Amino acid sequence: MNLLKICILEPTKDFHNQLIEKYKFFFEACNYTADIDCFTIESELHTALNSEIIDIVISDLALDSEGAPGLLIIRDIKELYPDVYCIGNSRTEISYRETTLKLPNFDLFIDKSGLFAGTEDYLEKIRVIFLATFKRNTNIECKWEESDSFLGNDDNHLVVRSLISQVTFSSHTQDCRLKPEVAELTLLAGGRSKSWVYKMNVNNRKSKVTLVPSVLKISKKEYALKEIENYNRFVKWVLPYSWRVDILGSGITKEYGAICYSFILSGDYKFDALTEFIKLGKYNCIKETLRKLFNPSKKFWYNTPLIDESDNINELYTKRYFRHEDSQDLSNIQFINALQELMLAKIERNTVTVRDTVYEKPINILFGTPHGKYQTCICHGDLNSNNVILAENGEIIFIDFQETGRGHVFEDFIAMEASIRLNYKIEEIDILKNAQNWENLLEIENKYNETNSYETFMPEMYSLVDEIRSMAKQNFPDENWSNYHYGIAAYCFRLFRIKELSNNAKGRLLVPLLVSSKLVRKN
């Protein structure tokens, strides 16, 4: 039998024992053993909800001439605890208007007369509805280390247990030796997008069978719901099965949401983010991965480009990368400071000068005069190299679909180019200790963009950049190429708002930012 923790709010204390008996009988028919507490006042119920996992709240609706206080109580509970299943019961009929005016309302209505009479047909009808709408694995036990910032907070314990009970639900009558009963969480490095990411191992207590290894991603509720929506819209029916992870389950509470993904290739092969291969300079492996991702003959996402009705690509990238009011100013301040520190640049009102070459300030280019029309397509939306996983068997897999949707056709290409620029053989750029060396790299960048020659410094890195740009042109030959430079400039400028950037990273961003900004104007 599955377990249920139930709280009943019933103002008439004389009915408590009868209600407990009738509901235990009903839930036993649903394959559940019910542990039931009865309360006469709402405050006692909220004390219970705040102190332990409650699966179901049953409230008398107590209809009278002044309305339905029970509906108001249920509405408050559903707003505070949307993960709690609510049952309204009453002997009085309830109008559709009364329930809809008190949204959110109960998940299931049970007529007390039918419940007490024990009519077989009625009990079977509400049993079917309950089993179709109640989706929690109430037997799950959760284990984790208390050392990380999220799970170490006592206030989050009930939240996480609720999320895991929703995520691991599969059936009301599952095989007792295959039922998920114990979930062990281990924090994974690299949590992104204001999320906490855990490897979750699930097993059965009796058989000790280890079920599918998975990744549990906990985010603010709005981010989790958006990621689920994006997965269903742009991943499930678009990406090949071998290129994606599956969603095993999801759940929500008032503030948080969770998505449970299948672990990459079920953990059968060693894997790592593409970033690690870039840092090591695994040139052939990186190049082969880029060709798989952006092969113009595949076009899993990058197909059917549409001309956007807007003629202002500035507005697109401003909304995409600079959502907060102060983000432009923060990026600009740190950009100017880095220019002075690393390149000894001369800063004037609208220009910066490096070694007698004058560049217009990127902030004027990015947020000034509109630069024209652009095409859109379905994009991953955050295709930096951390979100591309390589396995030792050669498979590649995408993760993190929080930003997936329609965007600029070059958006994913630009994010991947920036990842290569920031990470490729980091130790080789460590020799750039002074302004003279960073200025030299700026001249090389100018030469590369003017002649497509990269025979001087770091030829492999520029060869990979050239590979990405070449495939961008092949995928979207009709897109204005200045829009690519606009995107690179916007992406690099955006990253300057990160306060923890090293000088190495700042220099690597400054170089393409200055040159691409100039080419936006030139083209």
C-alpha positions as CSV (number, residue, x, y, z in Angstrom):
1,M,0.0,0.0,0.0
2,N,1.1,3.6,-0.7
3,L,1.0,6.1,2.1
4,L,-1.0,9.3,2.4
5,K,-0.8,12.1,5.0
6,I,-4.1,13.8,5.1
7,C,-5.5,16.8,7.1
8,I,-9.3,17.3,7.4
9,L,-10.8,20.7,8.3
10,E,-14.2,20.0,9.8
11,P,-15.9,22.5,12.1
12,T,-18.2,19.9,13.7
13,K,-16.0,17.9,16.0
14,D,-18.6,15.1,16.4
15,F,-18.1,14.2,12.7
16,H,-14.3,13.7,13.0
17,N,-14.3,10.0,13.7
18,Q,-16.9,9.2,11.0
19,L,-15.0,11.2,8.4
20,I,-11.7,9.5,9.3
21,E,-13.4,6.1,8.9
22,K,-15.1,6.9,5.6
23,Y,-12.0,8.4,4.0
24,K,-9.7,5.6,5.2
25,F,-12.1,3.2,3.5
26,F,-12.2,5.3,0.3
27,F,-8.4,5.7,0.0
28,E,-7.9,2.0,0.7
29,A,-9.9,1.4,-2.4
30,C,-7.4,3.7,-4.2
31,N,-4.5,1.5,-3.0
32,Y,-3.5,4.0,-0.2
33,T,-3.1,3.7,3.5
34,A,-4.3,7.1,5.0
35,D,-2.8,8.7,8.1
36,I,-5.5,11.3,8.9
37,D,-5.6,14.3,11.4
38,C,-8.7,16.3,11.9
39,F,-8.8,20.0,12.8
40,T,-11.7,22.4,13.7
41,I,-9.9,25.7,13.0
42,E,-7.8,26.9,10.1
43,S,-4.8,28.0,12.1
44,E,-4.2,24.4,13.3
45,L,-4.3,23.3,9.7
46,H,-1.7,25.8,8.6
47,T,0.6,24.8,11.5
48,A,0.6,21.3,10.2
49,L,1.2,22.4,6.6
50,N,4.2,24.4,7.7
51,S,5.8,21.6,9.7
52,E,5.5,18.4,7.6
53,I,4.6,17.0,4.2
54,I,0.9,17.0,3.8
55,D,-0.4,15.2,0.7
56,I,-4.1,16.0,0.9
57,V,-6.2,18.7,2.6
58,I,-9.9,18.0,2.9
59,S,-12.1,21.0,3.8
60,D,-15.8,21.3,4.6
61,L,-17.2,24.0,2.4
62,A,-19.8,25.1,5.1
63,L,-22.0,26.9,2.6
64,D,-24.3,29.5,4.2
65,S,-26.1,32.7,3.3
66,E,-22.9,34.7,3.4
67,G,-21.1,32.5,0.8
68,A,-18.6,29.6,1.1
69,P,-15.9,30.1,3.7
70,G,-14.5,26.7,2.9
71,L,-13.8,27.8,-0.7
72,L,-11.9,30.8,0.6
73,I,-9.9,28.5,2.9
74,I,-9.1,26.2,0.0
75,R,-8.2,29.2,-2.2
76,D,-5.7,30.4,0.4
77,I,-4.2,26.9,0.7
78,K,-3.8,26.5,-3.0
79,E,-2.1,29.8,-3.3
80,L,0.3,29.1,-0.5
81,Y,0.8,25.4,-1.2
82,P,-0.1,24.7,-4.9
83,D,1.5,21.2,-4.6
84,V,-1.1,20.1,-1.9
85,Y,-4.1,18.2,-3.3
86,C,-7.3,19.8,-2.0
87,I,-10.7,18.0,-1.7
88,G,-13.8,20.0,-0.9
89,N,-16.7,18.2,0.7
90,S,-20.2,19.3,1.6
91,R,-23.8,18.0,1.7
92,T,-24.9,21.2,0.0
93,E,-24.8,21.7,-3.8
94,I,-22.2,24.2,-5.1
95,S,-22.9,26.4,-8.1
96,Y,-20.3,26.7,-10.9
97,R,-20.3,30.4,-10.3
98,E,-19.4,30.1,-6.7
99,T,-16.4,27.8,-7.4
100,T,-15.0,29.9,-10.3
101,L,-15.2,33.1,-8.2
102,K,-12.9,31.5,-5.6
103,L,-10.1,30.4,-7.9
104,P,-7.9,28.5,-7.3
105,N,-10.3,26.0,-5.9
106,F,-10.4,22.3,-5.0
107,D,-9.0,19.5,-7.1
108,L,-11.8,17.1,-6.3
109,F,-15.3,17.6,-4.8
110,I,-16.8,14.8,-2.7
111,D,-20.4,14.8,-1.7
112,K,-20.7,13.9,2.0
113,S,-24.0,12.2,1.4
114,G,-22.5,9.9,-1.2
115,L,-19.5,9.3,0.9
116,F,-21.5,8.4,4.0
117,A,-24.0,6.3,2.1
118,G,-21.1,4.3,0.6
119,T,-22.9,4.0,-2.8
120,E,-20.7,1.8,-4.9
121,D,-21.3,3.7,-8.2
122,Y,-20.5,7.1,-6.6
123,L,-17.4,5.9,-4.8
124,E,-16.1,4.4,-8.1
125,K,-16.7,7.6,-10.0
126,I,-14.7,9.8,-7.5
127,R,-12.0,7.0,-7.2
128,V,-11.4,7.3,-10.9
129,I,-11.2,11.1,-10.8
130,F,-8.8,10.9,-7.8
131,L,-6.4,8.4,-9.4
132,A,-6.4,10.5,-12.6
133,T,-5.5,13.8,-10.9
134,F,-3.4,12.9,-7.8
135,K,0.3,12.7,-9.0
136,R,2.6,12.2,-6.0
137,N,5.0,9.5,-5.0
138,T,4.1,9.6,-1.3
139,N,6.6,6.8,-0.4
140,I,9.7,8.5,-1.4
141,E,12.6,9.1,1.1
142,C,15.0,11.8,0.3
143,K,18.7,11.9,1.2
144,W,21.2,14.7,0.6
145,E,24.3,16.3,2.1
146,E,23.5,19.4,4.1
147,S,26.5,21.3,3.0
148,D,25.2,23.1,-0.1
149,S,23.5,26.5,0.0
150,F,20.0,25.3,-1.1
151,L,19.5,22.0,0.7
152,G,21.3,23.2,3.7
153,N,18.5,25.7,4.4
154,D,15.9,24.1,6.7
155,D,13.2,26.2,5.1
156,N,13.8,24.3,1.8
157,H,13.6,20.8,3.1
158,L,9.8,20.5,2.7
159,V,10.0,22.1,-0.7
160,V,12.6,19.7,-2.0
161,R,10.7,16.7,-0.6
162,S,7.5,17.8,-2.3
163,L,9.3,18.4,-5.6
164,I,10.9,15.0,-5.5
165,S,7.6,13.3,-4.7
166,Q,6.1,14.9,-7.8
167,V,9.0,14.2,-10.0
168,T,9.2,10.5,-9.1
169,F,5.5,9.7,-9.4
170,S,4.8,7.1,-12.1
171,S,1.8,4.9,-11.1
172,H,-0.6,4.3,-8.2
173,T,0.0,0.5,-8.6
174,Q,3.6,0.1,-9.5
175,D,5.5,-3.1,-9.0
176,C,6.6,-3.1,-5.4
177,R,10.2,-4.1,-6.3
178,L,10.5,-1.3,-9.0
179,K,8.8,1.5,-7.2
180,P,11.1,4.6,-6.6
181,E,11.5,4.7,-2.8
182,V,14.8,6.4,-2.0
183,A,16.2,9.4,-3.8
184,E,19.8,10.5,-3.1
185,L,21.0,13.9,-4.3
186,T,24.6,14.9,-5.1
187,L,25.3,18.5,-6.1
188,L,26.7,18.8,-9.6
189,A,29.1,21.6,-10.4
190,G,28.0,24.2,-12.9
191,G,24.5,25.1,-11.8
192,R,23.3,27.8,-14.2
193,S,20.5,30.3,-14.7
194,K,19.8,30.7,-11.0
195,S,19.3,27.0,-10.6
196,W,20.6,24.2,-8.4
197,V,21.5,21.0,-10.2
198,Y,21.9,17.6,-8.6
199,K,22.6,14.1,-9.8
200,M,19.7,12.0,-8.4
201,N,20.1,8.3,-7.8
202,V,16.8,6.5,-7.1
203,N,16.4,3.0,-5.8
204,N,14.0,0.5,-4.3
205,R,14.3,-0.4,-0.6
206,K,13.5,-4.1,-0.9
207,S,15.1,-5.1,-4.2
208,K,17.9,-2.5,-4.0
209,V,17.3,-2.1,-7.8
210,T,18.9,1.2,-9.0
211,L,16.5,3.0,-11.4
212,V,17.4,5.3,-14.2
213,P,20.1,7.8,-13.1
214,S,18.8,11.4,-13.4
215,V,19.6,15.0,-13.0
216,L,17.3,17.2,-10.8
217,K,17.3,20.9,-11.7
218,I,15.6,23.2,-9.2
219,S,14.8,26.7,-10.2
220,K,12.5,29.6,-9.4
221,K,9.0,28.4,-10.5
222,E,8.7,30.7,-13.5
223,Y,12.0,29.6,-14.9
224,A,11.2,25.9,-14.5
225,L,7.8,26.3,-16.1
226,K,9.4,28.2,-19.0
227,E,12.0,25.5,-19.5
228,I,9.3,22.7,-19.6
229,E,7.3,24.7,-22.1
230,N,10.4,25.3,-24.3
231,Y,11.3,21.6,-24.1
232,N,7.9,20.6,-25.3
233,R,7.7,23.2,-28.0
234,F,11.2,23.1,-29.5
235,V,13.0,20.0,-28.3
236,K,10.7,17.0,-28.0
237,W,9.5,16.9,-31.7
238,V,12.5,18.7,-33.2
239,L,15.8,17.3,-31.9
240,P,16.9,13.7,-32.7
241,Y,16.5,11.4,-29.6
242,S,20.3,10.9,-29.4
243,W,20.9,14.7,-29.1
244,R,18.7,15.3,-26.1
245,V,18.0,14.2,-22.6
246,D,14.4,13.2,-21.6
247,I,12.2,14.8,-19.0
248,L,11.3,12.1,-16.5
249,G,9.1,14.3,-14.4
250,S,8.5,17.7,-13.0
251,G,6.9,19.5,-10.1
252,I,6.1,22.9,-8.6
253,T,5.7,24.5,-5.2
254,K,4.8,28.1,-4.5
255,E,8.2,29.5,-5.2
256,Y,10.2,26.7,-6.9
257,G,9.9,24.3,-9.8
258,A,11.9,21.1,-10.5
259,I,12.6,19.3,-13.8
260,C,14.1,15.8,-13.7
261,Y,16.1,14.9,-16.8
262,S,17.5,11.5,-17.6
263,F,21.2,11.4,-16.9
264,I,23.3,11.8,-20.0
265,L,23.5,8.5,-21.9
266,S,22.3,6.8,-18.6
267,G,25.8,7.2,-17.2
268,D,27.1,4.4,-19.4
269,Y,29.8,6.6,-21.0
270,K,32.2,9.2,-19.6
271,F,31.3,12.7,-20.7
272,D,32.2,16.3,-20.2
273,A,31.1,19.7,-21.3
274,L,32.6,20.9,-24.6
275,T,34.2,23.7,-22.6
276,E,36.8,21.2,-21.2
277,F,37.8,20.1,-24.6
278,I,38.2,23.7,-25.7
279,K,40.4,24.5,-22.7
280,L,42.6,21.6,-23.6
281,G,42.8,22.6,-27.3
282,K,41.4,19.4,-28.6
283,Y,41.2,20.9,-32.1
284,N,40.0,18.0,-34.2
285,C,37.3,17.0,-31.6
286,I,36.0,20.6,-31.4
287,K,35.9,21.0,-35.1
288,E,34.0,17.7,-35.6
289,T,31.5,18.8,-32.9
290,L,31.0,22.2,-34.6
291,R,30.2,20.5,-37.9
292,K,27.7,18.2,-36.2
293,L,26.0,21.1,-34.4
294,F,25.8,23.5,-37.4
295,N,25.8,21.2,-40.4
296,P,23.8,23.1,-43.0
297,S,22.4,19.8,-44.4
298,K,20.7,19.0,-41.0
299,K,19.1,22.2,-39.7
300,F,17.3,20.6,-36.8
301,W,16.6,24.0,-35.4
302,Y,18.1,26.3,-37.9
303,N,15.5,26.0,-40.6
304,T,12.6,28.1,-42.0
305,P,14.1,31.5,-41.2
306,L,11.5,34.3,-41.1
307,I,12.1,38.0,-41.8
308,D,11.1,39.8,-38.6
309,E,8.6,42.6,-39.0
310,S,10.8,44.9,-36.9
311,D,13.7,46.7,-38.7
312,N,15.6,47.1,-35.4
313,I,18.0,44.3,-34.5
314,N,19.2,46.6,-31.6
315,E,15.8,46.2,-29.9
316,L,16.0,42.4,-30.2
317,Y,19.4,42.1,-28.6
318,T,18.7,44.7,-26.0
319,K,15.6,42.7,-24.8
320,R,17.6,39.5,-25.0
321,Y,20.8,40.5,-23.2
322,F,20.1,43.7,-21.3
323,R,16.8,43.1,-19.5
324,H,17.7,45.0,-16.4
325,E,17.9,48.8,-16.4
326,D,21.4,49.1,-15.0
327,S,23.0,46.3,-17.1
328,Q,24.1,48.6,-20.0
329,D,25.8,51.1,-17.6
330,L,27.5,48.3,-15.6
331,S,28.8,46.7,-18.8
332,N,30.0,50.1,-20.1
333,I,31.8,51.0,-16.9
334,Q,33.7,47.7,-16.7
335,F,34.4,47.8,-20.5
336,I,36.0,51.3,-20.1
337,N,38.1,50.2,-17.1
338,A,39.4,47.1,-18.9
339,L,40.3,49.2,-21.9
340,Q,42.4,51.6,-19.8
341,E,44.0,48.8,-17.7
342,L,44.8,46.3,-20.5
343,M,45.3,48.5,-23.6
344,L,46.1,52.0,-22.1
345,A,43.4,53.3,-24.3
346,K,42.6,57.0,-24.6
347,I,38.9,57.5,-23.6
348,E,36.9,60.4,-25.1
349,R,33.2,61.2,-25.1
350,N,32.2,58.9,-28.0
351,T,35.4,57.2,-29.0
352,V,38.3,55.2,-27.6
353,T,41.8,55.2,-29.2
354,V,44.1,52.3,-29.1
355,R,47.6,52.7,-30.7
356,D,46.3,55.6,-32.9
357,T,43.3,53.6,-34.1
358,V,40.0,55.2,-33.2
359,Y,37.0,53.1,-32.3
360,E,33.5,54.3,-31.7
361,K,32.2,53.3,-28.2
362,P,30.2,50.1,-28.5
363,I,27.4,51.4,-26.3
364,N,26.6,54.0,-29.0
365,I,26.5,51.4,-31.7
366,L,24.6,48.8,-29.7
367,F,21.9,51.1,-28.4
368,G,21.8,53.9,-31.0
369,T,20.6,54.0,-34.6
370,P,18.6,50.9,-35.6
371,H,20.7,48.6,-37.8
372,G,18.0,47.1,-40.0
373,K,16.0,44.0,-40.5
374,Y,17.0,40.5,-39.4
375,Q,15.8,36.9,-39.8
376,T,14.7,34.6,-36.9
377,C,14.6,30.8,-36.4
378,I,14.4,28.4,-33.5
379,C,17.6,28.6,-31.4
380,H,18.9,26.8,-28.3
381,G,19.2,30.3,-26.9
382,D,22.2,29.7,-24.6
383,L,24.5,27.6,-26.7
384,N,27.7,28.3,-24.8
385,S,30.0,25.3,-24.6
386,N,28.9,24.4,-21.1
387,N,25.5,23.4,-22.5
388,V,26.9,21.0,-25.1
389,I,28.0,17.6,-23.7
390,L,30.4,15.3,-25.4
391,A,30.5,11.6,-24.5
392,E,33.4,9.2,-25.0
393,N,31.4,7.3,-27.6
394,G,31.2,10.4,-29.8
395,E,27.6,11.4,-29.0
396,I,26.7,15.0,-28.4
397,I,23.8,16.2,-26.2
398,F,22.2,19.5,-25.5
399,I,21.2,20.5,-22.0
400,D,19.5,23.6,-20.4
401,F,16.5,24.7,-22.5
402,Q,15.5,27.7,-20.4
403,E,16.1,30.2,-23.2
404,T,15.1,28.0,-26.1
405,G,12.8,29.6,-28.6
406,R,12.7,31.9,-31.6
407,G,15.7,34.2,-31.9
408,H,18.2,35.8,-34.3
409,V,19.4,33.2,-36.8
410,F,23.1,33.8,-35.8
411,E,22.5,33.7,-32.0
412,D,23.7,30.2,-31.3
413,F,26.7,30.6,-33.6
414,I,27.7,33.7,-31.8
415,A,27.4,32.1,-28.4
416,M,29.6,29.2,-29.5
417,E,32.2,31.5,-31.0
418,A,32.4,33.5,-27.8
419,S,32.9,30.2,-25.8
420,I,35.9,29.3,-28.1
421,R,37.4,32.8,-27.8
422,L,37.1,32.8,-24.0
423,N,38.4,29.2,-23.4
424,Y,40.6,28.0,-26.2
425,K,44.0,27.0,-24.8
426,I,43.9,29.5,-22.0
427,E,47.5,29.0,-21.0
428,E,48.6,30.3,-24.4
429,I,47.0,33.7,-23.8
430,D,48.5,33.9,-20.3
431,I,51.6,35.3,-22.0
432,L,49.7,38.5,-22.7
433,K,50.7,40.3,-19.5
434,N,50.8,43.9,-20.7
435,A,49.2,46.4,-22.9
436,Q,51.6,45.9,-25.8
437,N,50.6,42.2,-26.2
438,W,46.8,42.9,-26.0
439,E,47.3,45.6,-28.6
440,N,49.1,43.2,-30.9
441,L,46.2,40.7,-30.6
442,L,43.8,43.6,-31.5
443,E,45.8,44.2,-34.7
444,I,45.6,40.5,-35.5
445,E,41.8,40.5,-35.1
446,N,41.6,43.5,-37.5
447,K,43.7,41.6,-40.0
448,Y,41.7,38.5,-39.7
449,N,38.4,40.3,-40.4
450,E,39.9,42.2,-43.3
451,T,41.7,39.3,-45.0
452,N,40.4,36.1,-43.4
453,S,44.0,35.4,-42.6
454,Y,44.9,33.8,-39.2
455,E,48.5,32.7,-39.8
456,T,50.0,34.6,-36.9
457,F,48.8,34.2,-33.4
458,M,46.7,31.2,-32.3
459,P,45.9,29.9,-35.8
460,E,43.8,27.0,-34.4
461,M,41.5,29.3,-32.5
462,Y,40.9,31.5,-35.5
463,S,40.4,28.5,-37.7
464,L,37.6,27.3,-35.4
465,V,36.1,30.8,-35.4
466,D,36.2,30.8,-39.2
467,E,34.6,27.3,-39.2
468,I,31.6,28.7,-37.2
469,R,31.3,31.8,-39.3
470,S,31.5,29.8,-42.5
471,M,28.6,27.5,-41.4
472,A,26.6,30.5,-40.2
473,K,26.8,31.9,-43.8
474,Q,26.0,28.5,-45.3
475,N,22.9,28.1,-43.1
476,F,21.7,31.6,-43.6
477,P,23.2,33.1,-46.8
478,D,20.6,35.8,-47.1
479,E,21.1,37.3,-43.7
480,N,23.0,40.6,-43.5
481,W,26.5,39.8,-42.3
482,S,26.8,43.0,-40.3
483,N,24.1,41.4,-38.1
484,Y,26.6,38.7,-37.1
485,H,29.1,41.4,-36.0
486,Y,26.3,43.2,-34.2
487,G,25.5,40.0,-32.3
488,I,29.2,39.3,-31.4
489,A,29.6,42.9,-30.1
490,A,26.4,42.6,-28.1
491,Y,27.3,39.2,-26.6
492,C,30.8,40.4,-25.6
493,F,29.6,43.7,-24.2
494,R,27.0,41.9,-22.2
495,L,29.6,39.7,-20.5
496,F,31.4,42.7,-19.1
497,R,28.7,43.1,-16.5
498,I,30.2,40.1,-14.8
499,K,32.3,41.5,-11.9
500,E,34.5,38.5,-11.5
501,L,36.0,38.5,-15.0
502,S,39.7,37.8,-15.0
503,N,42.0,40.1,-17.1
504,N,42.5,37.2,-19.4
505,A,38.7,37.0,-20.1
506,K,38.4,40.8,-20.4
507,G,41.2,40.9,-23.0
508,R,39.6,38.1,-25.0
509,L,36.3,40.0,-25.0
510,L,37.7,43.4,-25.7
511,V,39.4,42.4,-29.0
512,P,36.3,41.1,-30.9
513,L,34.0,43.7,-29.3
514,L,36.0,46.6,-30.6
515,V,36.6,45.1,-34.1
516,S,33.0,43.8,-34.6
517,S,31.6,47.2,-33.4
518,K,33.6,48.9,-36.1
519,L,32.5,46.4,-38.7
520,V,28.8,47.0,-37.9
521,R,29.3,50.6,-38.9
522,K,31.5,49.7,-41.9
523,N,29.0,47.2,-43.4
